[in-house]
Amino acid sequence: MLKADARAGRVLVVSLGSETSGDRRFALPAARVRAVAPVPSLTRVPGAPPALAGLANVRGAALPVL
């Protein structure tokens, strides 16, 4: 488990990956997180780098999903 330094403020720890690719953890500043939601259907972007899973329509805005 990741722990945050009290001087750094609150963080949201996100685990990304799968059983086959392994699990990676990222810490995001909690003050910058607007919402956490289930992944909606994604629209693939032709020619996009592998890190971009696609675009999600969230309340009318196209948001990149990594």
C-alpha atoms as one frame of an Amber mdcrd trajectory, in Angstrom:
protein
   0.000   0.000   0.000   1.261   3.485  -0.799   1.334   6.109   1.908   1.401
   9.847   1.407   3.651  12.227   3.263   1.472  14.473   5.436   3.193  17.527
   3.944   2.143  16.496   0.441  -1.603  16.611   1.140  -4.208  13.963   0.399
  -3.829  11.663  -2.579  -6.028   9.185  -4.416  -4.167   5.955  -5.206  -5.285
   4.298  -8.438  -4.323   0.778  -9.516  -4.225   0.146 -13.266  -3.496  -3.057
 -15.088  -4.676  -6.602 -15.366  -3.670 -10.069 -14.282  -1.621 -10.506 -17.465
   0.001  -7.069 -17.682   0.650  -6.560 -13.984  -0.602  -3.878 -11.668   0.749
  -0.323 -11.550  -0.160   2.249  -8.924  -0.417   5.983  -9.389  -1.009   8.691
  -6.782  -3.117  11.663  -7.855  -3.579  14.856  -5.831  -7.065  14.438  -4.344
  -7.789  18.150  -4.726  -7.496  17.746  -8.523  -9.862  14.746  -8.796 -13.363
  15.843  -9.837 -15.057  12.448  -9.914 -14.521   8.710  -9.901 -16.862   6.716
 -12.125 -17.099   3.321 -13.808 -15.570   3.206 -17.282 -18.259   3.895 -19.913
 -18.091   2.510 -23.443 -14.988   3.747 -25.245 -14.487   5.011 -28.783 -11.156
   3.883 -30.208  -8.949   6.532 -31.813  -7.208   5.323 -35.008  -3.440   5.828
 -34.866  -3.463   6.664 -31.144  -0.594   5.435 -28.958  -1.215   2.178 -27.049
  -1.547   4.090 -23.758  -4.797   5.690 -24.984  -7.587   3.146 -24.466 -10.047
   5.460 -26.199 -12.410   8.381 -25.654 -15.361   8.338 -23.264 -18.432  10.543
 -23.511 -18.884  11.942 -20.005 -21.741  14.440 -19.682 -21.276  15.482 -23.315
 -17.486  15.899 -23.169 -15.037  13.560 -24.926 -12.488  12.578 -22.282  -9.337
  10.521 -22.925  -9.107   7.222 -21.043  -5.648   5.823 -20.430
